[in-house]
Structure formats: structure tokens, C-alpha cells
Amino acid sequence: MKTSDFLEKWRRGEISEPEDPEIHGDFMIWKGLAGRNSVFVGSI
């Protein structure tokens, strides 16, 4: 699954919040890195 697809489904609630705090942290890191990447790509 592409990152953009994952984030869109997660925001819409199609992918539920993980109960495991470590996995939730991974989701948040993934979201943050995806945001940074889109800013970086947009500046090129």
C-alpha cells in the first residue's frame, strides 16, 4: 500500500487506531515522515 493511500484510509477511519502503543508510535512516525517528504519534494 502506498503511503498516501494508508494515510488517507487512516484519516477516514478505515484503518483503526492500533491499541499497541508501539505500533501507534510507528503510525505517527510514518505520518510525520510522509509529511516531511511531501514538503521536501514540493521544494525541489
C-alpha positions as CSV (number, residue, x, y, z in Angstrom):
1,M,0.0,0.0,0.0
2,K,1.3,3.4,-0.9
3,T,1.9,5.8,2.0
4,S,-0.7,8.3,0.6
5,D,-3.3,5.5,0.5
6,F,-2.5,4.4,4.0
7,L,-2.7,8.0,5.4
8,E,-6.0,8.7,3.6
9,K,-7.6,5.5,4.9
10,W,-6.3,6.1,8.4
11,R,-7.7,9.7,8.5
12,R,-11.1,8.4,7.3
13,G,-11.1,5.7,10.0
14,E,-10.9,2.8,7.5
15,I,-7.8,1.8,9.4
16,S,-8.4,1.8,13.1
17,E,-6.1,3.3,15.7
18,P,-3.8,0.5,16.9
19,E,-4.2,-0.5,20.6
20,D,-0.5,-1.3,20.9
21,P,1.4,1.9,21.9
22,E,4.5,0.8,19.9
23,I,2.6,0.3,16.7
24,H,0.7,3.6,17.3
25,G,4.0,5.3,17.6
26,D,5.1,3.7,14.3
27,F,2.0,5.1,12.6
28,M,2.7,8.5,14.0
29,I,6.3,8.4,12.8
30,W,5.2,7.2,9.4
31,K,2.7,10.1,9.2
32,G,5.4,12.6,10.2
33,L,8.0,11.3,7.7
34,A,5.4,11.3,4.9
35,G,4.6,15.0,5.7
36,R,8.3,15.9,5.7
37,N,8.8,14.1,2.4
38,S,5.9,15.9,0.7
39,V,7.4,19.3,1.9
40,F,10.8,18.3,0.7
41,V,9.5,17.1,-2.7
42,G,7.5,20.3,-3.0
43,S,10.5,22.4,-2.5
44,I,12.5,20.8,-5.3
